[in-house]
Amino acid sequence: MRYAFVTGADRGVGLGLAKGLLERGLYVFAGQFAEAGGELARLEEAFGGRLKVIPLDIDNAESVSKAIAAVSGITDRVDILINNGAILGDIEATIEDGLDFEEMDKVFRVNALGSLRMSNGLIGPILNSDSKLIVNISSEAGSIGSCWRTACMLIACQRRR
Ligand SMILES: NC(=O)c1ccc[n+]([C@@H]2O[C@H](COP(=O)([O-])OP(=O)(O)OC[C@H]3O[C@@H](n4cnc5c(N)ncnc54)[C@H](OP(=O)(O)O)[C@@H]3O)[C@@H](O)[C@H]2O)c1
């Protein structure tokens, strides 16, 4: 049996990845940030014993520890960790606006440190696997080379007129 862990699996890309991995025969640990139920509950019915839904806030050390303990109760090997759970924050504000630094701090803690916390916590089981695979879902917007934008400049220019 191969084991995968997907964070932020209760909807969106994470849910799709969890479903795809289940369809390919893997055992999936699905980190659920939302209330119990929803699509993951339906997947649990469909895939029975191969889906373990785990309450998980990657910005919370205790929650991550509990999730890792739940994994180690089942396996000492994780073949693939997908750090998918994330938040966007305000993506409209420009440098000319009153910026919400508390929110930005939260976005950094969840998206950057949350992924690192998961990778750090699961590194033992990951290194025990043959694949040793950690996938950090990013964005073209986070790329140094491919994040060409006009929107912020246009908004700033329009305001100056
Ligand atoms: N969709 C896009 O166009 C796009 C583009 C570029 C990059 N991405 C990246 O792709 C990934 C998935 O995007 P998506 O569109 O599927 O996003 P989404 O629908 O907002 O799903 C994000 C998931 O992360 C969960 N989450 C939020 N805070 C969390 C926390 N503190 N701990 C654990 N989980 C948490 C959310 O839970 P709740 O459902 O309870 O909020 C949700 O299940 C993200 O990493 C995102 O940055 C997406």
The ligand as a MOL file (V3000), in Angstrom:
LIG
                    3D

  0  0  0     0  0            999 V3000
M  V30 BEGIN CTAB
M  V30 COUNTS 48 52 0 0 0
M  V30 BEGIN ATOM
M  V30 1 N -7.3540 27.8810 -7.6320 0
M  V30 2 C -6.4070 28.5930 -8.2230 0
M  V30 3 O -6.6280 29.2820 -9.2320 0
M  V30 4 C -4.9840 28.5610 -7.6950 0
M  V30 5 C -4.0200 29.3160 -8.3570 0
M  V30 6 C -2.7240 29.2880 -7.8660 0
M  V30 7 C -2.3930 28.5120 -6.7820 0
M  V30 8 N -3.3570 27.7970 -6.1430 0 CHG=1
M  V30 9 C -2.9510 27.0050 -4.9840 0
M  V30 10 O -3.5780 25.7380 -5.0700 0
M  V30 11 C -3.9110 25.2850 -3.7550 0
M  V30 12 C -5.3850 24.9740 -3.6790 0
M  V30 13 O -6.1280 26.0810 -4.1340 0
M  V30 14 P -7.7190 26.0560 -4.1570 0
M  V30 15 O -8.1570 26.9680 -5.2280 0
M  V30 16 O -8.2010 24.6420 -4.1720 0 CHG=-1
M  V30 17 O -8.0250 26.7460 -2.7640 0
M  V30 18 P -9.2980 26.6220 -1.8040 0
M  V30 19 O -10.4960 26.1500 -2.5530 0
M  V30 20 O -9.3720 27.8970 -1.0540 0
M  V30 21 O -8.8460 25.4330 -0.8250 0
M  V30 22 C -7.8270 25.6230 0.1080 0
M  V30 23 C -7.9940 24.5730 1.1710 0
M  V30 24 O -7.0790 24.8720 2.2450 0
M  V30 25 C -7.8290 24.8570 3.4420 0
M  V30 26 N -7.2130 25.6670 4.4810 0
M  V30 27 C -7.3420 26.9990 4.7120 0
M  V30 28 N -6.6720 27.3610 5.8110 0
M  V30 29 C -6.1010 26.2380 6.3010 0
M  V30 30 C -5.3200 25.9510 7.4380 0
M  V30 31 N -4.9570 26.9010 8.3110 0
M  V30 32 N -4.9330 24.6680 7.6580 0
M  V30 33 C -5.2820 23.6990 6.7890 0
M  V30 34 N -6.0260 23.8870 5.6980 0
M  V30 35 C -6.4360 25.1550 5.4520 0
M  V30 36 C -9.2050 25.3110 3.0600 0
M  V30 37 O -10.1340 24.9560 4.0700 0
M  V30 38 P -11.6160 25.6310 4.0610 0
M  V30 39 O -12.3490 24.9860 2.9380 0
M  V30 40 O -12.2080 25.2780 5.3810 0
M  V30 41 O -11.4000 27.0930 3.8960 0
M  V30 42 C -9.3940 24.5570 1.7590 0
M  V30 43 O -9.7750 23.2240 1.9970 0
M  V30 44 C -3.4980 26.3910 -2.7750 0
M  V30 45 O -2.2250 26.0820 -2.2560 0
M  V30 46 C -3.4430 27.6180 -3.6600 0
M  V30 47 O -2.5230 28.5800 -3.1790 0
M  V30 48 C -4.6430 27.8130 -6.5830 0
M  V30 END ATOM
M  V30 BEGIN BOND
M  V30 1 1 1 2
M  V30 2 2 2 3
M  V30 3 1 2 4
M  V30 4 1 4 5
M  V30 5 2 4 48
M  V30 6 2 5 6
M  V30 7 1 6 7
M  V30 8 2 7 8
M  V30 9 1 8 9
M  V30 10 1 8 48
M  V30 11 1 9 10
M  V30 12 1 9 46
M  V30 13 1 10 11
M  V30 14 1 11 12
M  V30 15 1 11 44
M  V30 16 1 12 13
M  V30 17 1 13 14
M  V30 18 2 14 15
M  V30 19 1 14 16
M  V30 20 1 14 17
M  V30 21 1 17 18
M  V30 22 2 18 19
M  V30 23 1 18 20
M  V30 24 1 18 21
M  V30 25 1 21 22
M  V30 26 1 22 23
M  V30 27 1 23 24
M  V30 28 1 23 42
M  V30 29 1 24 25
M  V30 30 1 25 26
M  V30 31 1 25 36
M  V30 32 1 26 27
M  V30 33 1 26 35
M  V30 34 2 27 28
M  V30 35 1 28 29
M  V30 36 1 29 30
M  V30 37 2 29 35
M  V30 38 1 30 31
M  V30 39 2 30 32
M  V30 40 1 32 33
M  V30 41 2 33 34
M  V30 42 1 34 35
M  V30 43 1 36 37
M  V30 44 1 36 42
M  V30 45 1 37 38
M  V30 46 2 38 39
M  V30 47 1 38 40
M  V30 48 1 38 41
M  V30 49 1 42 43
M  V30 50 1 44 45
M  V30 51 1 44 46
M  V30 52 1 46 47
M  V30 END BOND
M  V30 END CTAB
M  END
